[in-house]
Amino acid sequence: MPLPRESAPSGSISRVCPLPSGSTADAPYYDDPAARWWNGGEYEALSDSQRAAYEGVRNNSMFYDYCTDELRFNNHVPLECSYN
């Protein structure tokens, strides 16, 4: 959690995220994933052209994918790899 500006160490760069206008620190805005712009709309999934570009880079540039490393994980898929 970022430090409030007044308690940031002297000489450090403060990394305080501003709240939306009219919000308080305990506002439900921060508890509701749907309220975050990056969780919906055009950011929710790749378009067909974005998916094709992603697959092109993945197929031509990736050297190792631990999600498909059967020897490392004894034929189990790591939890983070099962999200799609």
C-alpha positions in Angstrom: 0.0 0.0 0.0 1.5 3.4 -0.9 2.5 5.7 1.9 0.5 8.9 2.4 2.5 11.9 1.1 3.1 13.3 4.6 4.6 10.0 5.8 6.8 9.2 2.8 10.5 9.1 3.7 12.4 12.3 3.2 14.0 12.5 -0.3 11.9 9.6 -1.7 9.6 9.8 -4.6 6.0 9.6 -3.4 3.9 6.9 -5.2 0.5 7.9 -4.1 -2.4 7.0 -6.4 -5.1 9.7 -6.6 -8.7 8.8 -5.7 -11.4 9.4 -8.2 -13.2 12.7 -7.6 -15.5 12.6 -4.6 -14.2 9.3 -3.4 -12.7 8.3 0.0 -10.1 5.7 0.8 -12.8 3.2 1.9 -15.1 3.8 -1.1 -16.7 0.7 -2.6 -15.1 1.8 -5.9 -12.0 -0.1 -4.8 -13.9 -3.2 -3.7 -16.0 -3.6 -6.9 -13.9 -5.1 -9.8 -16.6 -4.0 -12.3 -15.8 -0.4 -11.4 -12.3 -0.7 -12.7 -12.0 0.4 -16.3 -9.3 -2.1 -17.0 -11.6 -5.1 -16.1 -14.2 -4.5 -18.8 -15.1 -3.4 -22.2 -12.3 -3.5 -24.8 -9.9 -4.7 -22.1 -11.9 -7.8 -21.1 -10.7 -9.9 -24.1 -8.4 -9.7 -27.1 -10.0 -8.9 -30.5 -9.5 -11.4 -33.3 -6.7 -9.3 -34.8 -5.0 -8.9 -31.3 -5.3 -12.6 -30.7 -3.7 -13.3 -34.1 -0.9 -10.9 -33.3 -0.4 -12.4 -29.9 -0.3 -15.9 -31.3 2.2 -14.8 -34.0 4.6 -13.4 -31.4 4.1 -16.3 -29.1 4.8 -18.9 -31.8 7.8 -17.1 -33.3 9.4 -15.5 -30.2 8.8 -17.6 -27.1 11.5 -20.0 -26.2 10.0 -21.6 -23.1 6.4 -21.9 -21.7 6.4 -23.4 -18.3 2.6 -24.0 -18.6 3.4 -26.8 -21.1 6.5 -28.2 -19.2 5.2 -31.6 -18.3 8.4 -32.8 -16.8 8.7 -29.9 -14.3 5.1 -30.2 -13.0 4.6 -34.0 -13.2 1.9 -33.8 -15.9 -0.1 -31.2 -13.8 -1.0 -27.7 -15.0 0.0 -24.9 -12.6 -3.0 -23.0 -11.2 -2.0 -19.8 -12.9 -1.9 -21.6 -16.3 -5.5 -22.9 -15.9 -7.0 -19.4 -16.1 -8.0 -18.6 -19.7 
